[in-house]
Amino acid sequence: MFEQHVNSDILIIPTINSQNQVIKKPLRDFIKQAMKNYFSQLKTEDVNDLYELVLSETEQPLLDILMQHTRGNQTRAAQIMGINRGTLRKKLKKYGMN
């Protein structure tokens, strides 16, 4: 129904380094660094439900921005995400965003 346009620059995040230079990095680099930091702080502790933790940390802001972008139109938001509207509603409810 909707064409998908892949833009490799869309998930690039510009940051400023210590020399005040703009450095552009993909979102995945920030996630990778966050995971390295997480594991370095754990030391010998066991990890449980890591997937759910990472998913909730990324899914909730995604849903928040998406619902703003669609002005609360759940049908459109579900189409953009490529999921069923019922699934979107469950996710919104999970994060208290309904």
N, C-alpha and C positions, 0 to 999 in steps of 0.2 A: 504494500500500500504506500509506504513512504520510502523514498530513496535514502540509502545510507551513504553519507559522504565521510570518508575517513581522512582526517587531517592530522598528520603526525605532530603538528605543532600545538594541537589543542590542549594536551596535557603537559605542556612545558611550563615550568614555574620559574620566573626570573627572581633571583636573589642577589644580594650585594655582599661581596666578600670583604675581608679585612682591609683590602686596598681600595675600597669603594668602587670596585668594578662589578658590573652586572654580569652575573653568571646564569645561564639558562640550563635548568636540569629537568628531566622528565619526572613526573609524579612518582613513578616507581622507585627512583633513587631516594626520594624522601621517605618512602615506606620502608625501603631496605635499610636505611640508616636508623629509622625508628625501631625496627626489629633488632638490629645489632645492639642499640642502646638498651632495649628491653632485656635481651638475653645477658648482656654484660652486668646488669643490675641484679639479675636473679641469683647469680653465683651457683649455689648447690640446690636451690629450691626446685621442686617439681613444678612443671607447667601443666595445667589442665584447661581444656576448652579454649586453646589459643585461637583456633579458627573462628569461634564465636566472638571472642574478644576483638580480633582484627576486623571481622565483618561488621560488628556493631559500631566500631570506631569510624569506619568509612561509610557504612550504609546510612546511618542517621543523618550526617551532614549532607550526603547526596540527596536523600529524600527531602530534607528541609529546603535546599536550594531548588530542587526540581519542582516542588510544590509552589514555591514562590514564582519560578519561571512560568509555570502553567496557570498561575493565579488560582490555584486550588482545583484545577480541572483534573480529576483523577483519571478519567478516560484517556486524556492526552498524555498525562504523566506515565501511565501504564504503557501506552504505545511507544513513548520515547525510550522507556526502559526495556521494552520487548518482553513484558510480562503481562499476565492476565490482571484485569482490574481487581478481581477478588484477592489475588496475591498481594497486590499493592496495598489494598485496604488492611490486610493482615499485618503487613510490615509497618504501616502507619500506626496501627493500633499498638503494636509491640513497643513502639517508641513514644507512645502517648501523643501522637500527632494527628489523631482523628478528630 
